[in-house]
């Protein structure tokens, strides 16, 4: 059998479109059982993303440092690229996700629980993260064991000041149409500081 280096050096594309041979829908068709030859495809619990394999798996510090792919290369110990991801953040970062949800991912930043109420709790809301949070994603390739405690996860900044409406002085705040007047004073203070000291309403534009 030829080496991995030889196989990849003569592939239809040596630098992109790994899915032409490694896609879940084609790997079985390339297997040669008599020669004990098979091609690795994505596991069933692969992160649910549609970006090209090489976006995450190829690059300095990732599982494949450069192409063409050399001998001994594996898909494991890859890093994550958020390139092109602009919505459905909760698919990978929702409250039901854990460090064992996806293959190769041991730790991951997820939406904090809404109770008990405290500094590390999330305000009651939907799980459409991008509706409120910063409309950018981490740059570069991220380790599959990266996590930060809340607060401080970099999800903290609102997506757009256009979604914020000033409330009348002394009226407090409204989150999703609900008044914060009954919040503990310490929580209202933290919320106000997070809004730059302003009394804002967060709700539909």
N, C-alpha and C positions, 0 to 999 in steps of 0.2 A: 504493500500500500504506500502511496506517496505521503510525504510529510504534510503537516498542516501548512507550512510555509509554501510548499509546492502547489497545494490545492488552492490556496488563496491568491497566489501569484498568477494563477491562470483562470481565476473566476471571471465571469462576465464584467464585473466591476470590482476593482481591488480596493476602493476607498469609500464606497457608499452602497446603499441598497442591500444591506446584509439580509434583509427579509426575503430576498429572492431565493435564498437557500435555507434560512433559519426561521422563517415565518411558521407559525403554528399550523397553518393549513397546507404546508408543503413538505415538512421534514420527513414525514413517513414515506413519501413517494421517492425520496432519494436514498433510502436505506438499502443496504446490500447485506442481508443476513448471512449469506454463505461466506462472505468475506469479513464478517463481524464488523461491518461498517455502518455507522449511523451518524446523523447530524443532530446537534443539540438545538432544541427549540425552547421557547419561553415556557416556564412552569405555569400551571393553572392559576397560581396565586401571584402572578407577576403584577406589578403595579399597573392599574388600568389606564394606561396612556397610549396614545396613538402615534407619538413621535417616532422617527426612524431609530433603529437600534443604535446606530453609530453616534447619535446625539448624546446619549448617556454612556455608552460602553466604550467609546474611543476618546482618548485624550490623556494628557499628563495626569498621573495619579489614579486613573481609572483602571478597569480590568484589562483593557487593550490600550497600550500607550500610543501606538501609531499603526498605520496601515501601510502595506499589506500585513495581514495578521500573521504573526510569527509562531513558531513551534511552542507548545506549552501554554498558549493563550486560553483563557477561560472567561466566561461571562460573569462568574461570581466575583464579589468584591468590587462591583462597579460603583460609580458615583452617579448622582441624579442631576439632570439638567432640567430647569424649569422653562427653557426656551419655548416660546409659542403657546404656553399655557396661560389663558386669560380668564377662565371661569371654571365652575364646578370644583373649586378647591376642596370642598367637603368630601369629595370622593376619596381623597387621600388624607385629609386633615380633619374630618368630621369627628364628633364625639364618640362614635362607636369604633373608631380605628385604634389599634394597639400596636405594640412593638412586634407582634407576631402575625399581623394581618397580611403582610406581603413578603415574598421570597427575598432573602438577602437584606431585609430591613429590620434592625434590632431595636431602634428607637426612632421616634418621629414626633414632631410637634403637632398636637391636636387641639381641637376646641375644648377649653376647660368646662367643667360642669357648672350649671347655674346655681347649684346649691351644695353645701350651705353657703350663704352669702358671706363674702369676705374679699380680701384683696386679690386672691387668686381665682375668684369666681367670674364667670362670664355673665353679662346681663342677659335676661331672657330675650331670645331672638330666634329667627330662622337660621338655618345653617348655610345660607347663601353668603359665604364669607366676603366675596368681592363686592357685595352691595354696600358694605360699610368700610372695609379695610383697604389699605393702600393698593392701588392698581399696578403695582410692580411685583416682580418675583426675584428671588435670590439670583445673583449673577454667578456664572461659572459652574463647576461641578461640585456638588454637595455630598459629603459622606453619608452613607446609609445608616449611620448611627448618630446623627446630629439631632440634638434637642436643646430646648431652653425652657426654663420654668416661666409660667405666667405670673405677673406681667413681665415683659421684656422679650417676647418672642419675635419681634419685628412685625407682628400683625397689628400693631397698636395704632397706626396713623389712619385717619379716615381717608376714603378713596378720593373724595372731592369736597371742597368747601361749599360747592354748589348744593350739596345735600343738606347743608346746615341752615337753619332759619333762626334769626334772633328772636327770642321771646321777650315780652314786655318786662321791664325792670321789676324785680321782686316776685315774678311769677314762677321762678324756679326753672325746671327743665321738663321736657317731655321726650320720652324715648319710644319711638314707634307709636306715638299717640297716647302713651301712658305717662301720667305725671310722676315725677320723682319726689314729690313732696313728702311721701311717707318713708323714703329711704332714711337710714341712719345718717346723722349729720356728717360723720366721718366719710361715709361713702359718697354723699353729695359733694363734699369738698374734693375728694379724689377725682370725681367725675368732672367737676368744674375746672380743676387744674389741667385735666387731660384735654379740655376744650380751650385751653389758653386763658382761663379765668372768665370766659364769657358764659352767659346764660343762653344756651342753644336748644333748639328743638331738632331732634333727629327723626325724620319720618319721610313719607313720600314727598317727592318734589312737586 
